[in-house]
Amino acid sequence: MKITKIIVLTALILSLSAAAVAQKKAADYKITNVRIVPFDGATGEFGEEIKPGGDRSFFNDLSISLFVAVEISGEKGTFEAGRKAEITVTEGKKLKTKKLEQVGLIGEGGKFYIPVWLDSAMCSDVKITARLVGQKTPSSVTRTVPFLCGE
């Protein structure tokens, strides 16, 4: 009888400690950069990255597409199911693209990147908003690239 109680108590303690370990979530992630690189379809070449706060704009550049990489920072080696990045891109008032993607395994450098390709031609300001969903702490970054077409 005493051995049975010890076995039952040991099993209970082990199952409770395993449940406590399983419930530990990774610290909330953060969007740390939205990298934007223009691509010229007429030359097949990538341009220089458009840095935050820069003054780069495009006028009648109908062959320019944009490569966007959303950088997410977190504790290396962590993964949280249901933690996603929502990336919304508008051109003027028109929705250009919307993407909701699971954040993958955070790499050795503490980063994970989600790519977005924006096809040419763009003739109104392009606004890119990336935000994390499925976690307690909000994190979002918005970038705008000026595009204009006309005479």
Beta strands, then each sheet from edge to edge (+ up, - down):
strand 1: 30-40
strand 2: 45-46
strand 3: 58-59
strand 4: 64-73
strand 5: 84-91
strand 6: 94-102
strand 7: 111-118
strand 8: 126-133
strand 9: 140-145
strand 10: 147-148
sheet 1: 2+ 1- 4+ 7-
sheet 2: 3+ 10+
sheet 3: 6+ 5- 8+ 9-
end
